[in-house]
Amino acid sequence: MLAQAAHNAGFKPLVIDVFSDFDTQQYAADFKRLSALTIEHLTPTLDYFVKHYGVTQVVYGSGFEQHPDSLRYLASRCTLSGNSPETFDLLHDKPRFFATLKQLNIPYPETVFVPPDNTDNWLIKPLRGQGGVGIRHWNTNLGLDSQVYWQKYQAGTQHSVLFLADGQHLQVIGFNTQWTTHDHSFPRAAWECSNGTPRHVEMNEFIFAGIINHCDLADSHKAQITNWLTKLVPAFALTGLNSLDFIHTNGNSFVLEINPRPPASMQLYDADLLRRHINVGATLVAQPPQSGYTGYQIIYAQQDTRIPDGYIWENGVMDTPAAGAICHTGQPICSIIAHQSQAHAVLHELTLKQHTLQRSLYPWKTTPALINSPNP
């Protein structure tokens, strides 16, 4: 996503990535694939780009939640666009984050940092998570990890708001509706082959699966969320592109987290958001209205899947692995994107694209699993 955005903005993308899928390689002027974003892997790679290209500025994306020391290292070598490592750490200090929400009178689901007395309707979440990975329903049989917290499960529609900030002020780019693997039949249930024998695997139901830049909340609710952001931006010195995730139910909204980096939703909008992320100090200005609607959906592997030689990807398919790559059960295979004049047409197109992909990758399955995304 970032490589494509940089290419489209007229930059020369130089990419460090742990996947380096086919799309990334196509958009990048040069790239290096790492096995992990640890400092020992990052150091020689950054040295290469500094030596060969004179790199002085870095835009970072996902993956640093588990490697905050690597983000600090990047900041020591180059100028970071977006949030500082200090802000990044602050937002992942969950006790302090939720204490700040409480101080600012911003509602959030009940949250504790010691095991609750009962298991009724509690979730256990990693302190440094991303994309819903590691979130589970709490029960006493689960092993305890010191890097977790507990939050009451809150039913409702899942939303996010994409915004640009300069540390004190903000501009809302757009409100979105998103869904997880809990919200549709694929890929929550999957089949993993071991020695040729399929066995059923229950997928993590809270993993991020898709998003659309459509949100049917009333203007008054959107104004309330925006008012919360006017408090949160200076409280955490938020800079650049960020997104706020929240749940809405029965006329009330509850904040879940802030993603302090360019999120997946940035690719749903026409604006030159990467350039504005880099030059944030001069770009908090009104933008023309968005034309139409765009949706983004991740396709997860139903079972260990090898990409066939010569496989032809359909139009609108992104993040594609190379031929011969193996995508293990529950891992992303690729993603799909659709743009239409109506929101419901976007969801219909995503469904058809997913259907087509599943039929080509799993031709022996007689019952295709279709997405059941929120219905705007």
KOLVOKE-757701 format. One line per 4 residues: number of its first residue (from 1); their letters; for each residue x, y, z of N, C-alpha, C. Coordinates in pm, whole numbers, padded with zeros to 5 digits, m for minus. Example, Ala and Ser with C-alpha at 12.3 -4.5 7.8 and 13.67 -1.06 7.14 Angstrom:
<atoms>
1) as) 01319/m00569/00780/01230/m00450/00780/01320/m00330/00780 ~ 01285/m00225/00708/01367/m00106/00714/01290/00003/00787
</atoms>
This chain:
<atoms>
1) mlaq) 00083/m00120/00000/00000/00000/00000/00087/00126/00000 ~ 00188/00130/00088/00272/00249/00097/00360/00264/m00028 ~ 00409/00152/m00080/00490/00159/m00202/00407/00213/m00318 ~ 00284/00166/m00329/00196/00214/m00436/00164/00361/m00418
5) aahn) 00134/00401/m00294/00101/00541/m00268/00220/00631/m00299 ~ 00341/00587/m00264/00461/00666/m00293/00484/00677/m00443 ~ 00465/00566/m00513/00481/00566/m00659/00381/00660/m00724 ~ 00255/00652/m00681/00150/00736/m00738/00172/00884/m00709
9) agfk) 00241/00913/m00597/00266/01053/m00560/00391/01108/m00627 ~ 00458/01026/m00708/00575/01073/m00780/00706/01055/m00707 ~ 00703/00982/m00596/00827/00953/m00523/00896/00831/m00583 ~ 01016/00806/m00534/01094/00689/m00574/01094/00593/m00454
13) plvi) 01001/00497/m00452/00987/00413/m00332/01105/00318/m00313 ~ 01166/00326/m00195/01271/00234/m00152/01214/00160/m00031 ~ 01197/00031/m00041/01111/m00042/00052/01188/m00145/00133 ~ 01162/m00144/00264/01204/m00251/00355/01078/m00320/00402
17) dvfs) 01071/m00452/00383/00945/m00523/00406/00974/m00668/00442 ~ 00884/m00729/00520/00901/m00871/00554/00825/m00962/00459 ~ 00750/m00904/00365/00677/m00985/00268/00732/m00965/00126 ~ 00746/m00837/00087/00793/m00805/m00049/00716/m00884/m00154
21) dfdt) 00585/m00873/m00150/00502/m00942/m00249/00525/m00882/m00387 ~ 00463/m00943/m00486/00487/m00906/m00624/00454/m00758/m00649 ~ 00344/m00710/m00592/00304/m00570/m00611/00412/m00475/m00559 ~ 00461/m00504/m00438/00563/m00419/m00377/00685/m00409/m00467
25) qqya) 00728/m00522/m00519/00845/m00523/m00606/00820/m00442/m00733 ~ 00697/m00445/m00784/00665/m00371/m00906/00669/m00220/m00882 ~ 00622/m00176/m00766/00617/m00033/m00738/00749/00022/m00686 ~ 00831/m00061/m00624/00954/m00015/m00560/01066/00007/m00661
29) adfk) 01139/00117/m00642/01260/00138/m00721/01370/00043/m00674 ~ 01365/00009/m00546/01455/m00091/m00489/01390/m00141/m00361 ~ 01418/m00264/m00324/01357/m00318/m00203/01451/m00422/m00140 ~ 01432/m00440/m00011/01502/m00544/00063/01399/m00617/00149
33) rlsa) 01404/m00748/00143/01313/m00828/00225/01386/m00875/00350 ~ 01323/m00854/00466/01379/m00897/00594/01295/m01012/00649 ~ 01358/m01096/00729/01283/m01201/00796/01212/m01148/00920 ~ 01257/m01034/00972/01194/m00971/01089/01239/m00826/01096
37) ltie) 01159/m00743/01164/01192/m00601/01176/01275/m00573/01301 ~ 01361/m00667/01338/01449/m00646/01452/01566/m00556/01412 ~ 01629/m00494/01514/01739/m00402/01485/01853/m00472/01411 ~ 01884/m00597/01450/01994/m00666/01384/01970/m00691/01237
41) hltp) 01843/m00708/01198/01811/m00723/01057/01797/m00587/00988 ~ 01748/m00490/01063/01720/m00359/01006/01847/m00280/00978 ~ 01945/m00291/01065/02065/m00206/01056/02139/m00218/00923 ~ 02179/m00338/00879/02252/m00345/00752/02167/m00303/00632
45) tldy) 02037/m00326/00640/01949/m00288/00530/01937/m00137/00520 ~ 01921/m00071/00632/01915/00075/00631/02049/00132/00585 ~ 02159/00071/00630/02292/00116/00586/02301/00112/00433 ~ 02245/00007/00374/02249/m00008/00228/02177/00109/00160
49) fvkh) 02055/00141/00207/01978/00246/00143/02040/00384/00166 ~ 02097/00406/00284/02164/00534/00311/02286/00549/00222 ~ 02362/00442/00208/02485/00448/00127/02454/00466/m00021 ~ 02357/00393/m00074/02332/00393/m00218/02239/00504/m00264
53) ygvt) 02151/00552/m00174/02051/00649/m00217/02049/00776/m00133 ~ 02130/00782/m00029/02130/00900/00057/02001/00923/00130 ~ 01935/00815/00169/01805/00825/00237/01817/00903/00367 ~ 01727/00999/00386/01723/01076/00511/01584/01076/00576
57) qvvy) 01481/01028/00505/01345/01034/00557/01276/00900/00538 ~ 01199/00859/00638/01134/00728/00638/00986/00743/00670 ~ 00902/00674/00595/00761/00657/00628/00744/00515/00676 ~ 00693/00495/00798/00678/00360/00851/00532/00317/00853
61) gsgf) 00511/00187/00836/00376/00130/00840/00362/00033/00954 ~ 00291/m00076/00930/00263/m00172/01037/00385/m00260/01063 ~ 00383/m00329/01177/00488/m00423/01211/00577/m00379/01325 ~ 00573/m00251/01360/00661/m00203/01467/00596/m00213/01604
65) eqhp) 00472/m00260/01608/00408/m00280/01738/00489/m00374/01827 ~ 00548/m00476/01765/00629/m00572/01840/00777/m00533/01843 ~ 00813/m00426/01774/00954/m00386/01766/00970/m00235/01785 ~ 00926/m00182/01899/00937/m00037/01920/01081/00011/01924
69) dslr) 01174/m00076/01966/01315/m00037/01967/01367/m00014/01825 ~ 01313/m00089/01729/01352/m00070/01589/01303/00064/01537 ~ 01184/00104/01582/01132/00234/01541/01218/00347/01598 ~ 01260/00331/01722/01349/00431/01782/01482/00436/01707
73) ylas) 01530/00319/01664/01654/00315/01587/01638/00390/01455 ~ 01527/00368/01385/01502/00441/01261/01503/00591/01286 ~ 01441/00634/01395/01435/00777/01427/01573/00834/01458 ~ 01663/00750/01508/01799/00796/01538/01883/00814/01412
77) rctl) 01841/00748/01303/01916/00753/01178/01854/00846/01075 ~ 01721/00857/01076/01650/00933/00973/01537/01014/01036 ~ 01482/01103/00957/01363/01177/00999/01241/01091/00971 ~ 01158/01069/01075/01037/00989/01058/00920/01079/01020
81) sgns) 00846/01039/00919/00719/01104/00889/00611/01042/00977 ~ 00523/01126/01030/00417/01073/01117/00455/01083/01263 ~ 00400/00994/01341/00418/01000/01486/00559/00964/01529 ~ 00603/01029/01635/00735/01000/01692/00731/00865/01764
85) petf) 00847/00803/01788/00849/00679/01867/00788/00698/02006 ~ 00802/00819/02062/00746/00844/02195/00593/00838/02191 ~ 00532/00899/02089/00386/00891/02075/00343/00748/02046 ~ 00417/00679/01961/00388/00539/01928/00387/00455/02055
89) dllh) 00488/00472/02141/00495/00396/02266/00381/00434/02360 ~ 00351/00562/02365/00246/00611/02455/00111/00548/02422 ~ 00080/00536/02294/m00048/00479/02254/m00053/00329/02278 ~ 00061/00263/02290/00064/00121/02319/00085/00093/02469
93) dkpr) 00094/00201/02547/00092/00188/02693/m00055/00189/02733 ~ m00118/00071/02729/m00263/00063/02743/m00315/00119/02876 ~ m00251/00095/02989/m00303/00158/03112/m00309/00310/03100 ~ m00205/00367/03043/m00203/00513/03029/m00303/00559/02924
97) ffat) m00316/00483/02815/m00410/00520/02709/m00553/00526/02763 ~ m00596/00419/02832/m00734/00417/02881/m00753/00514/02997 ~ m00647/00539/03074/m00657/00640/03179/m00678/00778/03118 ~ m00614/00803/03004/m00633/00931/02935/m00775/00943/02882
101) lkql) m00828/00834/02824/m00967/00836/02779/m01061/00870/02894 ~ m01037/00808/03009/m01122/00834/03125/m01112/00980/03168 ~ m00991/01032/03170/m00970/01172/03210/m01039/01268/03114 ~ m01043/01233/02987/m01106/01319/02886/m01254/01292/02869
105) nipy) m01308/01202/02952/m01450/01167/02949/m01491/01109/02814 ~ m01406/01022/02761/m01433/00953/02635/m01463/00807/02667 ~ m01581/00758/02632/m01621/00622/02671/m01544/00513/02597 ~ m01525/00403/02668/m01459/00284/02612/m01512/00162/02686
109) petv) m01502/00042/02629/m01549/m00077/02700/m01471/m00096/02831 ~ m01536/m00155/02928/m01469/m00180/03057/m01339/m00256/03034 ~ m01231/m00206/03094/m01097/m00260/03069/m01023/m00278/03200 ~ m00958/m00392/03217/m00880/m00420/03338/m00746/m00480/03298
113) fvpp) m00651/m00478/03391/m00516/m00525/03364/m00474/m00639/03455 ~ m00570/m00698/03524/m00552/m00823/03598/m00668/m00914/03558 ~ m00652/m01045/03567/m00760/m01135/03525/m00890/m01103/03598 ~ m01000/m01089/03525/m01129/m01061/03591/m01175/m01179/03674
117) dntd) m01262/m01150/03770/m01310/m01253/03861/m01393/m01358/03791 ~ m01457/m01321/03680/m01537/m01418/03606/m01501/m01410/03458 ~ m01544/m01509/03382/m01511/m01515/03240/m01628/m01470/03153 ~ m01729/m01412/03214/m01850/m01376/03142/m01826/m01259/03047
121) nwli) m01818/m01288/02917/m01816/m01183/02814/m01691/m01097/02817 ~ m01578/m01155/02855/m01452/m01081/02854/m01365/m01127/02737 ~ m01290/m01034/02683/m01188/m01064/02582/m01050/m01046/02644 ~ m00954/m01123/02598/m00815/m01103/02635/m00742/m01052/02512
125) kplr) m00666/m00944/02530/m00603/m00876/02416/m00454/m00854/02443 ~ m00372/m00862/02339/m00230/m00830/02357/m00210/m00680/02376 ~ m00115/m00643/02460/m00088/m00502/02483/m00036/m00434/02357 ~ 00040/m00508/02277/00094/m00453/02153/00045/m00538/02036
129) gqgg) m00080/m00520/01999/m00138/m00598/01892/m00160/m00515/01768 ~ m00198/m00582/01661/m00233/m00513/01537/m00329/m00600/01458 ~ m00428/m00537/01397/m00521/m00608/01311/m00604/m00715/01378 ~ m00618/m00708/01510/m00699/m00806/01583/m00629/m00937/01613
133) vgir) m00503/m00951/01574/m00429/m01075/01599/m00411/m01094/01750 ~ m00441/m01213/01798/m00420/m01245/01939/m00539/m01217/02029 ~ m00646/m01156/01978/m00764/m01130/02060/m00846/m01258/02069 ~ m00886/m01295/02191/m00963/m01417/02212/m01067/m01394/02320
137) hwnt) m01169/m01480/02322/m01262/m01481/02435/m01189/m01539/02554 ~ m01202/m01473/02668/m01127/m01512/02786/m01191/m01632/02854 ~ m01108/m01728/02888/m01149/m01835/02979/m01027/m01875/03060 ~ m01050/m01935/03174/m00941/m01962/03268/m00847/m02070/03220
141) nlgl) m00882/m02139/03113/m00792/m02241/03059/m00683/m02182/02971 ~ m00698/m02055/02933/m00596/m01991/02850/m00473/m01961/02934 ~ m00358/m01983/02875/m00235/m01952/02946/m00219/m01801/02961 ~ m00167/m01757/03074/m00151/m01615/03101/m00019/m01564/03045
145) dsqv) m00025/m01446/02987/00092/m01378/02934/00095/m01241/03001 ~ 00213/m01196/03039/00222/m01068/03108/00191/m00951/03015 ~ 00194/m00975/02884/00173/m00866/02787/00030/m00865/02734 ~ m00068/m00875/02823/m00208/m00877/02783/m00291/m00789/02876
149) ywqk) m00414/m00761/02832/m00512/m00696/02918/m00648/m00753/02885 ~ m00749/m00718/02964/m00883/m00775/02948/m00982/m00662/02921 ~ m01075/m00689/02830/m01175/m00588/02795/m01309/m00657/02774 ~ m01415/m00595/02825/m01549/m00648/02806/m01585/m00649/02657
153) yqag) m01639/m00761/02614/m01684/m00770/02475/m01800/m00674/02454 ~ m01792/m00594/02351/m01896/m00497/02319/m01951/m00526/02181 ~ m02075/m00569/02173/m02138/m00593/02043/m02166/m00458/01976 ~ m02180/m00460/01844/m02212/m00339/01771/m02145/m00337/01636
157) tqhs) m02165/m00228/01563/m02100/m00213/01432/m01961/m00155/01452 ~ m01868/m00205/01371/m01729/m00163/01385/m01697/m00053/01285 ~ m01634/00051/01335/m01603/00166/01251/m01463/00218/01279 ~ m01417/00301/01189/m01294/00376/01212/m01309/00513/01147
161) vlfl) m01229/00606/01193/m01224/00737/01130/m01079/00766/01096 ~ m01056/00798/00969/m00923/00832/00921/m00906/00982/00935 ~ m00792/01025/00993/m00771/01168/01011/m00624/01203/00998 ~ m00601/01329/00968/m00467/01386/00955/m00449/01487/01067
165) adgq) m00334/01483/01133/m00312/01570/01248/m00173/01633/01243 ~ m00160/01748/01311/m00029/01815/01316/00022/01831/01459 ~ m00031/01750/01550/00010/01757/01690/m00085/01835/01777 ~ m00160/01927/01716/m00256/02008/01790/m00394/02011/01723
169) hlqv) m00396/02009/01592/m00521/02019/01517/m00536/01897/01427 ~ m00656/01880/01372/m00680/01764/01288/m00776/01797/01176 ~ m00773/01713/01076/m00871/01716/00968/m00922/01574/00949 ~ m01051/01554/00957/m01111/01423/00932/m01110/01398/00782
173) igfn) m01054/01284/00742/m01055/01244/00602/m01183/01169/00569 ~ m01226/01078/00660/m01349/01006/00634/m01379/00903/00741 ~ m01509/00872/00754/m01555/00766/00844/m01576/00638/00764 ~ m01544/00525/00826/m01548/00397/00756/m01623/00293/00838
177) tqwt) m01668/00190/00769/m01723/00070/00834/m01628/m00045/00804 ~ m01595/m00121/00905/m01502/m00231/00885/m01558/m00359/00945 ~ m01498/m00470/00908/m01545/m00599/00956/m01426/m00690/00979 ~ m01450/m00793/01059/m01346/m00890/01092/m01388/m01027/01040
181) thdh) m01306/m01126/01064/m01339/m01261/01021/m01460/m01316/01095 ~ m01501/m01252/01203/m01622/m01292/01277/m01748/m01263/01196 ~ m01739/m01165/01105/m01859/m01115/01038/m01895/m01186/00909 ~ m01820/m01288/00871/m01856/m01364/00752/m01804/m01507/00764
185) sfpr) m01860/m01594/00684/m01831/m01737/00699/m01691/m01775/00657 ~ m01631/m01699/00570/m01493/m01727/00528/m01406/m01614/00578 ~ m01296/m01641/00648/m01237/m01772/00667/m01245/m01821/00811 ~ m01352/m01789/00882/m01355/m01827/01022/m01336/m01977/01041
189) aawe) m01399/m02056/00958/m01377/m02200/00961/m01288/m02238/00843 ~ m01186/m02316/00868/m01094/m02355/00762/m01056/m02500/00780 ~ m00990/m02552/00677/m00945/m02691/00684/m00796/m02695/00655 ~ m00721/m02752/00747/m00577/m02760/00732/m00540/m02905/00701
193) csng) m00461/m02923/00596/m00422/m03059/00557/m00293/m03100/00627 ~ m00295/m03214/00688/m00176/m03270/00751/m00164/m03414/00707 ~ m00057/m03445/00635/m00037/m03581/00580/m00156/m03622/00493 ~ m00214/m03523/00425/m00323/m03554/00334/m00459/m03563/00399
197) tprh) m00464/m03550/00532/m00592/m03562/00603/m00639/m03425/00649 ~ m00754/m03378/00599/m00802/m03247/00642/m00846/m03250/00788 ~ m00818/m03143/00858/m00872/m03129/00993/m00924/m02987/01008 ~ m01031/m02973/01080/m01098/m02845/01096/m01016/m02755/01188
201) vemn) m01005/m02628/01150/m00935/m02529/01230/m01028/m02412/01254 ~ m01042/m02369/01378/m01124/m02252/01408/m01037/m02127/01401 ~ m01073/m02035/01316/m00993/m01917/01293/m01019/m01813/01403 ~ m00924/m01721/01420/m00942/m01609/01511/m01049/m01517/01455
205) efif) m01158/m01502/01526/m01273/m01430/01471/m01259/m01278/01476 ~ m01152/m01227/01536/m01140/m01083/01552/m01038/m01020/01458 ~ m00981/m01098/01369/m00880/m01045/01277/m00945/m00955/01172 ~ m00883/m00843/01148/m00932/m00747/01048/m00945/m00815/00913
209) agii) m01061/m00794/00846/m01085/m00859/00718/m01118/m00762/00606 ~ m01177/m00648/00637/m01212/m00556/00529/m01267/m00424/00579 ~ m01279/m00328/00487/m01323/m00194/00524/m01379/m00123/00400 ~ m01476/m00035/00423/m01534/00045/00316/m01551/00188/00367
213) nhcd) m01530/00285/00278/m01541/00425/00320/m01686/00472/00315 ~ m01768/00397/00382/m01910/00429/00399/m01944/00407/00546 ~ m02017/00501/00603/m02055/00490/00744/m02191/00556/00760 ~ m02290/00479/00804/m02427/00531/00810/m02461/00591/00947
217) lads) m02361/00625/01026/m02390/00692/01152/m02445/00832/01128 ~ m02528/00877/01219/m02585/01011/01209/m02475/01116/01221 ~ m02499/01232/01161/m02400/01340/01167/m02367/01378/01311 ~ m02466/01368/01399/m02441/01402/01540/m02341/01308/01604
221) hkaq) m02347/01179/01567/m02250/01083/01621/m02111/01108/01564 ~ m02106/01140/01435/m01976/01172/01374/m01916/01297/01438 ~ m02000/01394/01468/m01952/01516/01533/m01898/01486/01672 ~ m01962/01393/01742/m01914/01354/01874/m01775/01290/01865
225) itnw) m01756/01198/01768/m01626/01134/01750/m01521/01239/01714 ~ m01557/01333/01628/m01463/01438/01590/m01426/01523/01711 ~ m01522/01551/01797/m01494/01626/01919/m01397/01551/02009 ~ m01411/01418/02016/m01315/01339/02093/m01175/01353/02035
229) ltkl) m01166/01354/01903/m01034/01366/01840/m00968/01500/01870 ~ m01049/01606/01883/m00991/01737/01915/m00924/01735/02053 ~ m00965/01642/02138/m00901/01625/02269/m00782/01530/02260 ~ m00798/01424/02180/m00696/01320/02175/m00571/01363/02099
233) vpaf) m00588/01443/01993/m00472/01484/01914/m00369/01558/01998 ~ m00405/01663/02072/m00304/01728/02156/m00262/01645/02276 ~ m00351/01561/02327/m00316/01479/02444/m00201/01383/02412 ~ m00198/01332/02288/m00093/01237/02249/00002/01295/02143
237) altg) m00015/01423/02110/00068/01487/02007/00066/01408/01877 ~ m00053/01368/01835/m00067/01286/01714/m00031/01367/01590 ~ 00045/01301/01501/00097/01368/01382/00080/01277/01261 ~ 00044/01337/01148/00031/01260/01024/m00100/01185/01018
241) lnsl) m00101/01080/00937/m00221/00997/00921/m00235/00901/01039 ~ m00356/00895/01093/m00391/00805/01203/m00533/00755/01180 ~ m00571/00653/01254/m00712/00614/01254/m00754/00577/01395 ~ m00878/00608/01425/m00940/00575/01553/m01043/00466/01529
245) dfih) m01029/00352/01597/m01126/00243/01588/m01228/00256/01699 ~ m01356/00236/01665/m01460/00243/01767/m01575/00151/01732 ~ m01652/00116/01834/m01772/00034/01822/m01893/00124/01846 ~ m01998/00105/01765/m02121/00183/01786/m02238/00087/01808
249) tngn) m02313/00111/01914/m02428/00028/01944/m02532/00108/02021 ~ m02658/00094/01980/m02771/00158/02050/m02749/00307/02076 ~ m02696/00376/01976/m02679/00519/01988/m02557/00564/02063 ~ m02470/00470/02104/m02350/00504/02180/m02226/00451/02110
253) sfvl) m02117/00524/02121/m01989/00482/02064/m01888/00459/02175 ~ m01796/00363/02150/m01694/00328/02248/m01560/00316/02175 ~ m01461/00389/02223/m01329/00388/02161/m01257/00259/02194 ~ m01191/00201/02093/m01111/00080/02112/m00962/00110/02111
257) einp) m00915/00180/02008/m00772/00209/01999/m00747/00314/01892 ~ m00626/00366/01893/m00577/00455/01788/m00462/00385/01718 ~ m00468/00378/01586/m00357/00326/01507/m00270/00444/01464 ~ m00149/00457/01520/m00069/00578/01499/00024/00569/01377
261) rppa) m00030/00526/01264/00048/00510/01141/m00050/00510/01024 ~ m00003/00524/00901/m00095/00518/00787/m00169/00384/00787 ~ m00303/00385/00799/m00380/00262/00807/m00429/00216/00671 ~ m00487/00096/00667/m00539/00041/00541/m00642/00131/00478
265) smql) m00715/00207/00559/m00823/00290/00505/m00773/00404/00417 ~ m00643/00437/00423/m00595/00549/00341/m00610/00521/00192 ~ m00610/00391/00153/m00621/00358/00012/m00765/00367/m00041 ~ m00858/00403/00048/m00997/00417/00007/m01030/00557/m00042
269) ydad) m00934/00648/m00033/m00963/00789/m00059/m00879/00842/m00175 ~ m00938/00938/m00246/m00874/00994/m00365/m00761/01091/m00333 ~ m00765/01152/m00216/m00669/01257/m00182/m00526/01204/m00182 ~ m00431/01292/m00207/m00289/01256/m00208/m00240/01246/m00064
273) llrr) m00285/01141/00004/m00267/01134/00149/m00124/01109/00192 ~ m00047/01034/00115/00091/01008/00156/00173/01137/00154 ~ 00156/01215/00050/00228/01343/00043/00184/01434/00159 ~ 00059/01432/00191/00009/01514/00302/00058/01460/00436
277) hinv) 00074/01329/00446/00131/01267/00566/00275/01315/00587 ~ 00350/01325/00479/00489/01367/00487/00501/01516/00515 ~ 00413/01597/00455/00419/01743/00469/00303/01793/00554 ~ 00280/01727/00667/00157/01750/00743/00143/01892/00793
281) gatl) 00252/01962/00818/00242/02095/00876/00170/02196/00789 ~ 00164/02168/00656/00104/02266/00566/m00019/02212/00494 ~ m00075/02102/00543/m00178/02037/00461/m00311/02018/00532 ~ m00335/02080/00646/m00465/02067/00711/m00562/02166/00648
285) vaqp) m00597/02138/00523/m00686/02225/00447/m00800/02141/00392 ~ m00909/02207/00358/m01027/02137/00307/m00994/02068/00175 ~ m01052/01950/00156/m01031/01872/00036/m01164/01853/m00036 ~ m01160/01831/m00167/m01287/01809/m00240/m01354/01681/m00192
289) pqsg) m01486/01671/m00206/m01558/01551/m00160/m01509/01425/m00232 ~ m01517/01315/m00160/m01480/01186/m00217/m01581/01147/m00325 ~ m01531/01093/m00436/m01620/01049/m00543/m01645/00899/m00531 ~ m01770/00862/m00509/m01804/00721/m00500/m01755/00655/m00372
293) ytgy) m01752/00522/m00373/m01714/00443/m00255/m01611/00339/m00295 ~ m01523/00309/m00201/m01419/00209/m00225/m01416/00112/m00107 ~ m01402/m00015/m00137/m01392/m00118/m00033/m01267/m00203/m00052 ~ m01217/m00252/00059/m01094/m00331/00060/m01119/m00456/00143
297) qiiy) m01079/m00572/00090/m01107/m00699/00157/m00983/m00788/00151 ~ m00946/m00850/00263/m00834/m00943/00266/m00887/m01084/00245 ~ m00819/m01161/00160/m00854/m01300/00136/m00758/m01387/00216 ~ m00812/m01465/00309/m00730/m01553/00392/m00735/m01696/00338
301) aqqd) m00628/m01768/00361/m00619/m01906/00313/m00711/m01997/00393 ~ m00794/m02075/00322/m00880/m02172/00388/m00803/m02295/00432 ~ m00693/m02320/00366/m00603/m02430/00401/m00467/m02395/00341 ~ m00366/m02472/00374/m00236/m02446/00315/m00251/m02442/00162
305) trip) m00211/m02333/00103/m00237/m02309/m00038/m00108/m02271/m00111 ~ m00075/m02345/m00214/00039/m02311/m00298/m00012/m02238/m00421 ~ 00047/m02123/m00451/00007/m02046/m00568/00060/m02116/m00692 ~ m00028/m02159/m00783/00016/m02236/m00900/00106/m02155/m00992
309) dgyi) 00195/m02224/m01062/00276/m02159/m01164/00185/m02106/m01274 ~ 00212/m01985/m01318/00132/m01927/m01425/m00005/m01878/m01382 ~ m00031/m01872/m01251/m00162/m01828/m01203/m00185/m01683/m01243 ~ m00302/m01654/m01299/m00336/m01519/m01344/m00431/m01455/m01245
313) weng) m00388/m01344/m01187/m00469/m01273/m01089/m00570/m01182/m01161 ~ m00689/m01177/m01108/m00794/m01093/m01164/m00761/m00945/m01143 ~ m00825/m00859/m01221/m00814/m00715/m01198/m00870/m00681/m01060 ~ m00808/m00585/m00994/m00853/m00545/m00862/m00798/m00630/m00750
317) vmdt) m00707/m00724/m00781/m00643/m00805/m00679/m00505/m00747/m00650 ~ m00472/m00732/m00522/m00346/m00670/m00482/m00274/m00760/m00382 ~ m00153/m00717/m00346/m00072/m00788/m00245/m00056/m00934/m00284 ~ m00024/m00958/m00410/m00022/m01094/m00461/00113/m01163/m00438
321) paag) 00111/m01286/m00389/00235/m01360/m00371/00287/m01414/m00505 ~ 00413/m01449/m00506/00473/m01503/m00628/00428/m01646/m00651 ~ 00439/m01692/m00775/00408/m01832/m00807/00496/m01924/m00724 ~ 00434/m02029/m00670/00506/m02123/m00587/00502/m02090/m00439
325) aich) 00462/m01970/m00404/00454/m01932/m00263/00347/m02014/m00193 ~ 00370/m02048/m00066/00274/m02123/00013/00214/m02030/00118 ~ 00083/m02016/00114/00010/m01939/00214/m00055/m02038/00310 ~ m00013/m02034/00435/m00062/m02132/00532/m00202/m02095/00581
329) tgqp) m00271/m02193/00635/m00407/m02175/00682/m00420/m02051/00771 ~ m00515/m01965/00735/m00541/m01845/00814/m00454/m01727/00778 ~ m00353/m01748/00695/m00268/m01636/00654/m00330/m01565/00533 ~ m00300/m01436/00515/m00351/m01367/00397/m00292/m01425/00269
333) icsi) m00376/m01442/00169/m00328/m01479/00036/m00305/m01353/m00045 ~ m00404/m01266/m00046/m00398/m01142/m00123/m00507/m01051/m00070 ~ m00527/m00939/m00135/m00639/m00852/m00100/m00706/m00806/m00229 ~ m00830/m00761/m00215/m00906/m00715/m00330/m00963/m00577/m00301
337) iahq) m00982/m00501/m00405/m01033/m00365/m00387/m01138/m00339/m00495 ~ m01239/m00261/m00462/m01346/m00231/m00557/m01392/m00087/m00537 ~ m01427/m00022/m00646/m01475/00115/m00642/m01602/00126/m00726 ~ m01709/00179/m00665/m01837/00193/m00732/m01904/00323/m00685
341) sqah) m02009/00361/m00754/m02080/00483/m00717/m02171/00462/m00597 ~ m02205/00335/m00567/m02290/00303/m00452/m02219/00204/m00361 ~ m02240/00220/m00229/m02171/00135/m00133/m02211/m00012/m00149 ~ m02340/m00038/m00170/m02383/m00177/m00181/m02322/m00244/m00303
345) avlh) m02296/m00166/m00409/m02233/m00222/m00529/m02088/m00260/m00502 ~ m02023/m00184/m00414/m01885/m00218/m00375/m01882/m00352/m00306 ~ m01971/m00373/m00210/m01974/m00499/m00136/m02010/m00615/m00228 ~ m02098/m00591/m00323/m02135/m00695/m00419/m02013/m00734/m00504
349) eltl) m01939/m00634/m00549/m01821/m00663/m00631/m01715/m00738/m00551 ~ m01695/m00699/m00424/m01598/m00770/m00340/m01639/m00917/m00324 ~ m01769/m00941/m00307/m01819/m01077/m00295/m01789/m01158/m00421 ~ m01816/m01100/m00537/m01791/m01170/m00662/m01643/m01198/m00682
353) kqht) m01560/m01101/m00650/m01415/m01120/m00665/m01365/m01230/m00572 ~ m01415/m01231/m00448/m01373/m01336/m00356/m01421/m01472/m00403 ~ m01545/m01477/m00451/m01602/m01601/m00504/m01514/m01656/m00617 ~ m01476/m01569/m00709/m01393/m01610/m00822/m01258/m01663/m00777
357) lqrs) m01197/m01593/m00684/m01067/m01636/m00632/m01076/m01772/m00564 ~ m01179/m01790/m00483/m01193/m01918/m00411/m01217/m02033/m00508 ~ m01297/m02009/m00609/m01322/m02116/m00705/m01195/m02156/m00780 ~ m01109/m02058/m00810/m00988/m02090/m00884/m00881/m02154/m00796
361) lypw) m00878/m02116/m00667/m00777/m02172/m00577/m00823/m02303/m00513 ~ m00956/m02320/m00497/m01012/m02441/m00436/m01121/m02497/m00527 ~ m01086/m02542/m00646/m01190/m02586/m00742/m01268/m02707/m00696 ~ m01217/m02782/m00599/m01287/m02902/m00553/m01397/m02871/m00452
365) kttp) m01402/m02747/m00402/m01504/m02711/m00303/m01633/m02678/m00377 ~ m01740/m02745/m00341/m01867/m02727/m00412/m01949/m02612/m00358 ~ m01924/m02572/m00232/m02001/m02463/m00172/m01907/m02346/m00144 ~ m01908/m02244/m00228/m01819/m02130/m00206/m01863/m02051/m00082
369) alin) m01765/m02005/m00007/m01794/m01921/00110/m01784/m01777/00069 ~ m01892/m01704/00083/m01895/m01565/00038/m01890/m01472/00157 ~ m01835/m01354/00137/m01829/m01259/00245/m01970/m01211/00279 ~ m01990/m01184/00404/m02118/m01133/00451/m02090/m01001/00522
373) spnp) m02043/m00905/00446/m01997/m00779/00500/m02115/m00696/00550 ~ m02086/m00592/00630/m02195/m00503/00673/m02271/m00452/00551 ~ m02398/m00437/00565/m02484/m00399/00451/m02526/m00253/00464 ~ m02451/m00162/00398/m02486/m00019/00413/m02627/00011/00361
</atoms>
